Amino acid sequence: MSLSSLFFVLCFLPIVTMVYFTTTAIEYKNKIILFFSLLFYSFGGVGYLALLMIMTAIGWISGVKIEAATDKKVKKKWLVSSIVSFVLVLGIFKYTNFFAGTVMSIAGLDWKPLTFALPIGISFYTFKLISYVADVYTGKCSAEEHYSVLLLYTSIFPQALQGPIERYKDIQTEIYNREVRAYDISEGIYRFAVGLAKKTILADHIGELANTLSPVTESISGSTTLAVWVGSLCYAMQLYLDFSAYTDMAIGVGRILGFHFPENFNYPYAATSIKDFWRRWHITLSSFFKDYVYIPLGGNRVGLFRTSFNLLVVWMLTGLWHGASWNFVLWGLFYLPFIVIENWWKKMEFPVLPRLFRHIIAVFIINFGWLLFRYSDINQLREVISIYLGIKSNGFSVSTVNINIQNNIFLIVVCLLSCTPVFSLIGKKIYAKGEKSRGVAGLYQGVRTLICLILLLLSLAAMAGNSFTPFLYNQF
């Protein structure tokens, strides 16, 4: 089940909310959310639900043992054993074919990939459990006494498929003590509607344009340089709008239920450097690698060479986390030299370049990186890069591209604006005026309600007319 499916929007979510608000007791509310979260996850396979419950049990037992132990060696033993267990399970399901295939290829042997599906959300809940046991070990949060509560944390259905990767210490208080206000419900519905529209109206359709101009097939060899450029920009917009849409919907559902999930995006394409981009893109993942990998390795408190090595580990893991393919490894490592250069530039106190110039450079680097991210077939990747850089003489023919742009100009403009803070800034200015005037405030709320209804109706129409289009990041 997807958050953008008709069944979820018209059936699952309304039933959850109706049952949820039949009680005011927090313990019953938690049981209701847990029941529906397990039901939601079971749509992906009962066997994988059992895996989620077993991994949560490992995390729960480890947390209790770590907190109870007085010997630091015993604490560390439980920490290491639990993390190894989590990584091992993730590795078996996600990376067996990749590593075995690589070894067999080097050895010149044939390898028939094993056929088992990747459990939905395993990358996300594995990192949630790692952060939990690590925080218990460092004393940042107390161990959870009740298994069912920790299971609620790992399985809560708005975050089940694509996060955000929330820390237990940040949600623990709200699990035991939260208040659902009318304002939260209103904000949650609006945020959900915005996310649903971003997915069904914008991301899915700009994605179709990206596939038309720059297909992920052998036919890419016939594309022109201009088509690949425009197609890659469309894909960049699709990826952001698709993934941030899920975050919007998850945060919206969370607000309806009384939870305040962390933001995962902050208009990343407005970045003026690669470091700035990763502070804005998939924020909870970047934060996870910083706090649980980069800093424990020494961070930037060591010499330049060791810092560069720490960054190498982080970016390799970042690439591997997104997918078991060499193109993802290349994509992760692609950012390393730019981060190192930015650190060196700052350390040498060179003059800061103009903001617009830095922004253009960052966007070009990021967009090129999405080519590595998108094309898993190395031959296709080599082909599309040669076309993108103008090495292959396909030229800059504009006829087909012009037709596609003219037919989709309104969609492209709206998608571009949606990737910037423009709409958000306009809303904040109107809201600021509304706080000073009761009439403006009423008008503001009325307009928001109307926008919400329009977005929901348009989204439902788009969902009814489209074939099933899952979120892009489901595969990671």
N, C-alpha and C positions, 0 to 999 in steps of 0.2 A: 504494500500500500504506500502511496506517495501523498505528501501533504497537498499536492496540487491535483489530486484525482477527484473526480466527481463524488465518489463514494465517501472519501474523507470529508469533503466540504459539506455535502448535503446529508450525510448519515452519521458517520463516526463522530465528528466533532460536536454536532448538536446533541447527540445522545450522551456523550461524555459530560458536556456542560450541564445538561438537565439533571443527570444523576449526581454530579458533583455538588450542585447547589441545593440538593435535598437535605443536606446536613451542614451544621456549623462547627461540628467537632473536628479539630484538625487531624486527629488520628484516623477518623473515618474518611476524611477527604484524602489523606495519604493512601489509604487502602484502595480507594476508588481509582486514584491515579495509577497506582501500581497494577491493579487488575487490568485496566485498559491499556497500560503500557505493555504488559506481557501479551495481551491479546493483539495489540498493534504489531509487536515484533514477531509473533507467531505466524503472521501472514507471509513472512519471509522463509518460514520453515520451522517446524517444531524442534527438529534436531539442533538447529542453530540457537534456538531459545534455550535449550538445555545447556549448550556451550556457554552462553552468556551467564546463566545462573551458576554454572560451575566456576567460571573465572571470577565471578563476584564473590563466591564462597571462599575462594583462595585469598582474595583481597581482604575479605572480612576477617578470616582467621588470622592472617598475617598481621593485620592492623591491631587486633586484640593482643596477639603474642608480643608484638613490638612494644606496645605500651606497657604491658605487664612485666616485661623483662627488666631486670636491674643491671644485668651484665651487658655492656656495650657490644661485646662480640656476639652475644645471642641476638641482640636487636639487629645487628648488621646481617647476621645469618638469615633471619626471617625476611629482611628487606631484599637481600640479594636473591634468595631462593624464589621469592614471589615475583620479582621483576624478571628473572630468568624464565620462569614459567609463563608469564604473560608474553614475553618476546618470542619464546619458543612456539607457543600456539599461533601467534600472529605470523611467525615465519613459516610454519608448516602450511598454513592455508594460503598465504599470500605470496611466498617467495620460493616454495619448493621447485616449481617448474622453472623459475628464472635461474636459480643457482645451479640446479641439476642440468638444465639445458646448456648453460654456459660452460660448465665443466665438460660435459659430453662433447660439445662443439670443439673445445680446445683439444680434447683427446681424439677428435676425428670419428666419434661414434654417433650413431643415430639415437635420438631421444624422442620418445612418444610422450607428449605432455599428459600428465594425470588429469582426469576429468572430474573436478569437484568445484562447486561454486564457492565464491568468496562470501562468507557470512556478512550480511548487511551490517554496516556500522562498526565492524570489528576494529578498524583502525582508530576510531574515535573512542569507543568504550575501553579499549586497551590502554590508551593514553590517560584516560580518566582514572583508571585503576592504578596505573603507575604513579600518577601525581598524588593519589590518595595515600598509598603506603609510604611514599617518600615524605609527604607532609607530616604523617604520623611519626615517622622516624625522626624528623628534625624538630618536632614539637609545634609545628605550625597549626595543627588541628588535633583534636582528640580522636581516639579510635571510636568508631561507631559500635555501640553495644548490640544493636538489633540488625540482624542480617537483612530483614525485609526493607529497612530504611536505606541501607547501602545499595540494595537491589533497585530501589526506586531511583536512586542517584544514577546508576549506570544505565537503567532502561527507560527513563522518563521519555515518553513517546515524542514530544516535539524535538528532542535532541537525538533521537535514536539513529537517524540515518546519516546526518552530516554535522553533528555538533550543534553549537560551539563546544569546545573542549573545556568545560567548566570545572574549576577546582571544587573539591568537596567542602573545603573551608569557607568558600564563598556562598555556598547554597545551604549549608548545614542549618544556619539560623532560620531561614525561611521554610525549611522542611518541618521544623518543629513549631515555628511561630510566624504566621503570616496572616495578613488581613487583605481580603479582596474588596476593593472599593469600586464604586461605580466609575470613577475616573480611570482606574486601571483597566476595567472591562472595555470602556470606550476607546482608550488608547490601544488596547490589545486588538480589538476588532479592526481599527484603522490600520494598524501596522500589518496585520495579517492580510488585509485587502490590498495594501500597497505591494506586499511581497508576492501575492498571488497574481496581480496584474503584471508585475515585472517579469514573472516567469512565463505566464501563458500568452500575454500580449506582445511583450518586447523580446525576451530572451529566445523563445522558440522560433519566432519569425526572423529575427536578425541572424539566428543560427542557420536557417534555411538559405539566407542570402550568402552567408559565409561558405556554405557547402557548394553553392552554385558557382561562386567565383573562384574558390580555392578548395576543390574537393580533396578528401582524404582517400584517394584512389589512384590507380595508375594513370588515369586521365589527367592528372595534374601536370604531366609533361607537356600537354598542349596549351596550358594556361599562359597568359601574357604576364609580364612583370607588373603592370598596373593592376591586373585582376588579382594577382596574389597579394599585392599591397592592400588593396581595398578589402579583399576577403580576409586577410589576417587581422585587419582592424575590426572588421565585423565579428570575427571570432573572439577577439579580445573583449569586445563589448558583451558578447553572448556569455562568456565565461564569468565575467563580473556580475552581470545582471542575474544570471542563473543561480550562482552560488550565494550572492547577497540576498536574493529573493528567498531562498530557503531560510537564511538567518532571520530575515524580517518576519517570515511566517512563524518560525520557532519562537522568536521573542514575543510575537503577538499572542500566540497561544499561551505562552508562559505568563504573560501579563493577565490574561483572562483568568488563569488559575491562581494568580497571586504571586508568581515568581518573577524575578527580574534577572533574566539571563544576560550575560555579558555581550557587548557589541563585538562583532567579528570583522567589520569593515569600516573604514573611514575614508571613503572616496580615494582609493589607491592611485587612480590615474591622475590625480592632482599632485602626485609626489614630485619633488625636485631633486631626488637622488634615489639610488637603489636601496639604501638603508631606510630612507623615508618611506619608500614603497612597501617594504616588509614590516614597517611599523603600522601600516594602514591595511595591508592585505592579510586575510586569515590570521587576525591578531592573536587569537587564542593558541594557534599552532606555533606561531613565531615565539610567543611568550613561553610556551611549553619547552621548546628547544633551548631557549635562553636560560630558563631557570633550572632545568633538569639535565641539560647536556653541556651547554657552553660555560656557564658559571662553575659547575663542579669540575670541569676540565682546567679551570684557571682563568677563563674569560680573557679579558684584556689586561689583567693584572700582571701578566708575564711579559716576556720580551716579544718583539715584533714577529720573530720566526715562530715561537710557540703559539702566539695569538693566531697567526695565519693557519697553523695546523689545527687549532681548535675550530676555526671557521671552516676548514676543509671537512672536518668530521660532521659539523652541523649541516653544511649544505649537501653533503653526500646523503646524510640521513633524511634531509628534507626531500630530496629527489626520490629516494627509495620509498619514503612513506607514501608518496603520491601514486606510485605504481611500480610493478615488478617488470621493468623494461629498461634497456640501456638509454633510451631517449630521456627517461625521467632522471636518470643519474646525470646525464649530460646537462639537462635543464637545471638541476640543483647546483652542479659545479660551475655552470655558466656564470652564476652571480658572484662566485668567489673572487675572481680578480678585480671586479668592480668595487666590492666591499673593501678589499685590501687597499686598492688605490685611493678610495675615499678616506680610509683611516690614515693612510700615509700623507695624503694631501692636507688633512687637518693637522696632523702631527707636525708637519713641516711649516705650518702657518702660512701657506700660500694664499693669495688673495681669493676671496669668494667670487665666483662667476655670477653674472646677472641671473636673477630668478628665472626669467623666461628661457634663457639659454640652457640652464640646468634642467628645466622641465622638459624641453624638447629632447635633450640627450637621454633623459630618464625614460621618456615614453618610447623612444626608438629602441633602446636596449630591452625594455620590458616586452615590447611587441615582437622583437626578434626572438626573445626567449620563449614566447608562446608557440613559435614554430617548432622548437625542440619539444615542447610539452605536447603538442597536438599530433605530430607524426611519429607513431611508434615504429613504423617500418623504416629501417635505415636507408634503404634505396630511395623511398619516396622523400625522406627527409633531405637527403643529398640533392635530389632533384629540385625540391621546392626552394631550398636555400640558394641554389645556383640561379633560379629564376628570380627570386626575391632580390638578389644582389646584382641582377642584370648581367651575370656571367654567361648565362645561356641566352642565345640570340632570339628570344621570342618577341622582343620589342615591347613598345609601350602602346600597342593598339588600344584604342579607346572605344571602339564601336559597341561591343558587347557590354563592356563595363558601363558606358554611358546609359545604355538602355536599362540596365539593372538599377543604376543609381536613380535615374529619372522615375522609374516605376516604384521605387522604395524611398524616395527622398524624405517624406514625412517621417517614416519609421526610423531612418538613419538619424535625423535631427533629434527626434525625441529620445532615442537611445543615447546619443551623445550627451544631451542635456542631463539625462538620468544618471550618467556616469560622473557628473559634476555636482557640487553642492548648490547649484542654482535654485532648484525647487525648495530645498531645505532652508536656504537663506531667505527666500521670499516668505515662506511660512513663518519663520521666526520673526521677521519684521512685522508681519500682520498680527502675530500673537502679541508682540510687544506693545503694539498700538491698542490691541484689545484689552490688555491689562489696565490701560488708562481710561478706557471708555467702555461702559457696560453695553452700549449699543453695538460698538465694533466687535466686542467679545461675543455677543450673541450671533452677529453676522458671521463671524469666523467659525463658530461651532456649527452653524447651519451649513456653511459652504463645505466644511470638512465632512459632515454627514452626507451631503449630496454627492461629494466626490467619492466617498466610501461606497455608497450604493451603486453609482455608475461603474466604478472599478469592479465591484463584485459581479454585476450583471454582464459587463463586457468579458470578464474572465470566464464566467460560466458558459457564455456563448462560445468563446474560443476553445474551452475544454470540450464542449459538446461536439465541436466541428473538427477537432484535431485527433489524430491517433495518439496513443499513450506516449508521452515524452518525459521520461524520468529525469531528475536533476543530474547534471553532468558529474558532480562529485560523488554520486552514489557508487561509482565504480572504484573509488579510491578508499 
